[in-house]
Amino acid sequence: MTIKLYCFGESGNAYKAALTLQLAGLEWEPVFVDFFNGEHRSPEFLALNSMGEVPVMVDGDLVLSQSGVIQDFVSTRASKLGGHSANERREIMRWILWDNHKLSGQAGTTRFLMNFVPEEKRSAEVIGFLQGRLRAAYKVLERELSDRDWLIGNRITTADIACCGYLFYPEPFGFERADWPNIDAWLTRISEQPKWKHPYDLMPGNPSDRA
């Protein structure tokens, strides 16, 4: 049975789940959620996920939300991203939680404020504060990748896929790959994985659709 992922291209959190499914080699298909017209607040979508968020994964009778939960599920289903020891799985979860709180949580908000709200509603003070927090997160990631190719072990894991979620997007939010050579090389390694796709090629929905 084909897994369905409710998502839209501009969502970095959805991209984490979509890229995990893609690299795991599972059979899946995206289902577009028209976020910018409020579909995620519709009764139909809230019946699927009461949190009103994407991504949502549907695999038969199983419905999961939150990208980290979906990633953990996929890693238990696919040998390409699974097969970890208990210690490794805890380390992977540590990075996923770190990303949610320190990296993606800041990057998603900053990118949204800088690109997807009217200019008159963009607070320079808030954006500056968030970019400062992002720089601290980039430093952690840059340091961690100074002597290794991957965050955990010797191959890509869902920890890498979680932490890269927003870093492939072209819209400005205070991240320039050239400023972070270790992160840059790591992103290149990720993009060289078989079946990798850019978020706008992997999921429906693109800022140009609303231009």
C-alpha positions in Angstrom: 0.0 0.0 0.0 1.3 3.4 -0.9 2.1 5.7 2.0 0.5 9.2 1.7 2.2 12.3 3.0 0.1 15.4 3.5 2.6 18.2 2.8 3.4 21.3 0.8 6.7 22.3 -0.8 7.4 25.4 1.3 7.4 23.4 4.6 10.8 22.4 5.9 9.2 20.2 8.4 7.3 18.4 5.7 10.5 18.1 3.7 12.2 16.2 6.5 9.4 13.6 6.4 9.3 13.5 2.6 13.1 13.2 2.2 13.1 10.4 4.8 10.5 8.5 2.8 12.3 9.2 -0.4 15.8 8.1 0.8 14.4 5.1 2.5 13.0 3.8 -0.8 9.5 3.3 0.5 6.5 3.7 -1.9 4.9 7.0 -1.1 3.0 9.9 -2.7 2.6 13.5 -1.6 -0.9 15.0 -1.0 -0.9 18.7 -1.3 -2.2 20.8 1.6 -3.0 24.4 0.6 -1.5 25.9 3.7 -1.5 29.5 2.5 -5.3 29.4 1.8 -5.9 27.8 5.3 -6.6 24.2 4.3 -4.8 23.0 7.5 -7.5 24.7 9.5 -10.4 23.1 7.7 -12.6 20.6 9.6 -11.5 17.9 7.2 -7.8 18.4 7.9 -8.3 18.8 11.6 -10.1 15.5 11.6 -6.9 14.0 10.2 -4.6 16.0 12.6 -6.1 18.0 15.4 -2.9 20.0 15.7 -3.6 21.5 12.3 0.0 21.0 11.1 1.8 19.3 8.3 3.3 16.8 7.7 0.8 14.0 8.3 1.6 10.5 7.2 -1.1 8.0 6.4 -0.1 4.3 6.1 -3.3 2.2 5.9 -5.0 2.7 9.3 -1.9 4.4 10.8 -1.9 8.2 11.0 1.2 10.0 12.3 2.0 13.7 12.6 5.2 15.5 13.6 8.2 15.1 11.4 10.4 13.4 14.0 7.8 10.8 14.8 7.4 10.0 11.1 11.1 9.8 10.6 11.4 7.4 13.5 8.6 5.2 12.1 10.2 5.1 8.6 13.6 4.2 10.1 12.0 1.1 11.7 10.5 0.1 8.3 13.5 0.6 6.0 16.9 -1.0 6.3 18.5 1.9 4.4 17.9 4.2 7.3 17.5 1.7 10.2 19.4 -1.0 11.9 20.8 1.1 14.7 21.8 0.1 18.1 19.9 1.4 21.1 22.7 4.0 21.8 22.7 5.1 18.2 18.9 5.5 18.2 19.1 7.7 21.3 21.8 9.8 19.7 19.6 10.2 16.6 16.7 11.3 18.7 18.9 13.7 20.6 19.8 15.5 17.3 16.2 15.4 16.1 15.0 17.1 19.3 17.9 19.6 19.1 17.0 20.4 15.5 13.3 20.9 16.4 14.1 23.3 19.2 17.3 25.0 18.2 17.5 24.9 14.4 14.3 24.3 12.5 12.2 26.0 15.1 14.1 29.2 14.5 14.8 28.8 10.8 11.1 28.1 9.9 9.9 31.2 11.8 12.7 33.4 10.4 12.2 32.3 6.8 8.4 32.8 7.1 8.8 36.3 8.5 11.3 37.3 5.9 9.5 35.9 2.9 5.9 34.9 3.4 4.3 37.8 5.3 3.7 41.4 4.0 6.8 43.6 4.4 5.0 46.0 6.7 4.5 43.1 9.2 8.2 42.1 9.3 9.8 43.0 12.5 13.5 43.7 12.1 14.1 43.3 15.8 12.4 39.9 15.9 14.2 38.7 12.8 17.5 39.9 14.2 17.0 38.1 17.4 16.1 34.8 15.7 19.0 35.1 13.3 21.3 35.4 16.4 19.9 32.2 17.7 20.3 30.5 14.3 24.0 31.5 14.2 24.5 29.8 17.5 22.9 26.6 16.1 25.0 26.8 12.9 28.1 27.0 15.1 27.1 23.8 16.9 26.5 22.0 13.6 29.6 23.3 12.0 31.8 22.2 14.9 30.1 18.8 15.0 30.9 18.2 11.3 34.5 19.3 11.6 35.8 15.7 11.9 33.0 13.5 10.5 30.9 13.1 7.4 27.6 12.3 9.3 26.1 13.3 12.6 25.8 9.6 13.7 28.1 6.8 12.7 29.4 6.4 9.1 26.2 6.8 7.1 23.3 9.1 6.7 20.6 8.9 9.3 17.4 10.6 10.1 19.4 12.9 12.3 21.1 14.4 9.2 17.8 14.6 7.4 16.2 16.4 10.3 18.9 18.9 10.6 19.2 19.7 6.9 15.5 20.2 6.5 15.5 24.0 6.1 19.0 24.4 4.8 18.3 23.5 1.1 15.7 26.3 0.7 16.6 29.2 -1.6 14.7 32.0 0.3 16.9 34.2 2.5 16.7 33.7 6.2 20.3 34.3 7.4 22.0 31.2 6.2 24.8 31.2 3.5 26.4 27.9 2.8 29.7 29.6 1.9 30.0 30.9 5.5 29.9 27.4 6.9 32.3 25.1 5.0 31.6 21.9 7.0 27.9 22.3 6.8 28.3 23.1 3.1 30.2 19.9 2.4 27.7 17.9 4.5 24.8 19.3 2.5 26.6 18.3 -0.7 27.0 14.7 0.6 23.3 14.6 1.4 22.3 15.9 -2.1 24.5 13.2 -3.6 22.4 10.4 -2.0 20.5 8.3 -4.5 16.9 9.6 -5.0 17.6 12.9 -3.2 15.5 15.7 -4.5 15.2 19.4 -3.7 12.1 20.3 -1.6 10.4 22.0 -4.5 11.0 19.0 -6.7 9.9 16.5 -4.1 6.6 18.1 -2.9 3.9 20.1 -4.6 3.7 23.8 -3.7 6.2 26.6 -4.6 6.3 30.3 -4.0 6.1 30.9 -7.7 2.6 29.3 -7.6 1.4 32.3 -5.7 3.4 35.0 -7.6 
